[in-house]
């Protein structure tokens, strides 16, 4: 079902995922984030499913973009989604009619999510080299969206081989730059084409920049998924908010990404319906510069080309020159074939 949806999406626009993260706010605020994500045009929302004990070790730290450090264990402990939280959020998604998925970090997280029959799984860049874990997810036979940030091409190859080796070929790779926020000049979007050619699977983008520009370019390059962090308001200062878009900006991203396939259109050169009226009024025809008497030979200097296009097309200019006028042609007259 997911693959068919992705295949159908490719002819229209990428699947747009609103990344909500873990329990960065209370459940009521997260429910509101789900509702507003749908209103903004997101196709799915994404959560993060983990427990501090299985994702981190006490005494380990994150070094943030500003140089400050925070405890990984304490960070994850404070943002865990409980089983009850999952029930509330997934029920909210089902009630309002938006798809959902989550990023697990341990086999026990996968077991929990399996209770809710997820459409697919998303794995973070931190687990790209965690091959036993990737295989554990792959064995569920559900589609997998695999982020590839912080990784070499060889590491990605080993991950792909590990997933496929257990019989799961429902795979989408996500190009990703792990930085919060990341800079457009670091986007390196040509990697999308590299991944497409190297592995033959669909490729999307996990975009951590602060606007829609990079996602638009990725869509032009054939990205089948755009994942973007979402916040209700930057003033809430939720984790990852600097790499998140608020509703106004997220709506703009959705509209822009949806427009890309329409703007690219077809490779066939046709006269569009909207051009036809302009073709009639803006193209030009051949006119007489002076009064040409019946029987006179028409010279180049006797003619001019100007709008509209109701008469003889300029393509035939050389066929008019040298002919005889078969009637008097007053100055400024639109030349027609029955005059020469």
C-alpha positions, 0 to 999 in steps of 0.5 A, a space after each residue: 500500500 505504501 509503495 503504491 502510494 509513493 509511486 502515485 505521489 511521484 507523478 504529483 508531488 512528494 510525500 510530505 512528512 511533518 516531523 513532530 519528534 518525541 514528547 517535546 510538549 504536552 500531549 494536548 499541544 502535540 495533538 494540536 501540532 498534528 491537527 495544524 500539520 494536516 491543515 498545512 497540507 502534510 501527508 503524514 506526521 512523524 514521532 520518535 519512539 525511544 527509552 532513555 535506557 536503550 538509546 543513551 548512556 549516562 555520562 554521554 553529552 550532546 554538543 549543540 550548534 552554539 557549543 553548549 553541552 547537554 546530557 544525552 540521557 537526561 534529554 531523552 528521559 525528559 522527552 520519552 513518549 509512553 505507551 499511553 502517549 502513543 495511544 493518544 497521538 495515534 488515535 488523534 491521527 486516525 480521527 482527523 485522517 492523517 497518516 503517521 509513522 515513528 522512528 524507533 531506536 531499539 527492538 523494544 520500540 519496534 515491538 511497541 509500535 507493532 501493536 499499532 500496525 504502523 504503515 512504515 518505519 523511519 530510521 534515523 541517521 544514527 542507526 544507519 550502521 546499526 545493521 542488526 537493528 535495521 534487519 530487525 525492522 526489515 523483518 516486519 516486512 513493512 516499508 522502511 524510510 532510512 536516513 543517511 546523514 553522517 554516513 559514507 556511501 560504503 556504509 549506506 551500501 552495507 545498510 541496504 544490503 542488510 535490509 534486502 538480505 532479509 527479504 525486504 525491498 520496500 526501501 526509501 533512502 533519505 538524504 540528510 545533513 545532520 545539523 540543527 539547523 543546517 545551512 543551504 550551502 551544506 545541503 549537497 543535494 546532488 547526493 540525491 542523484 548519487 543515491 538514486 543511481 547507486 542503489 536504484 531505490 526511491 530517494 527523499 530528503 530530510 531537510 533541516 534548513 530554515 526555509 523551503 528552498 532546499 526542499 523545492 530543489 530536492 523535489 526538482 531532483 526527484 525526491 519522493 519524500 520531504 521530511 521537515 520539522 514542525 513547530 506551532 510557534 518558535 516562541 515555544 522554543 521546543 527542541 529542534 525549533 530552530 530547524 522547524 517551520 511554523 504553520 505559515 512557513 510549513 504551508 508555504 513549503 507544501 504549496 511550493 513543493 506541490 507546485 514543482 511537478 506542475 511547473 516542470 510539466 511535460 517535456 513535450 513542446 505544445 501550444 498551451 490553452 492559455 497561450 492560444 489567445 496570445 498567439 492570436 493577438 501578439 503574433 505578427 503579420 505582413 502589412 503594406 508600407 505604402 499604397 501598392 497599385 494593381 500590377 506592381 511588383 511588391 518589393 521588400 521596402 513595400 512591406 513591414 511586419 507588425 501585430 496582429 496575426 490575422 494575415 499572412 505569417 512572417 514565415 512567408 515574407 520571402 514568398 510575397 516579395 517579387 509577386 504582383 499585386 492583383 488589386 490596389 493595396 492601400 497603405 497600412 493594409 494587412 496583406 492576404 493571399 488573395 491580394 497577390 
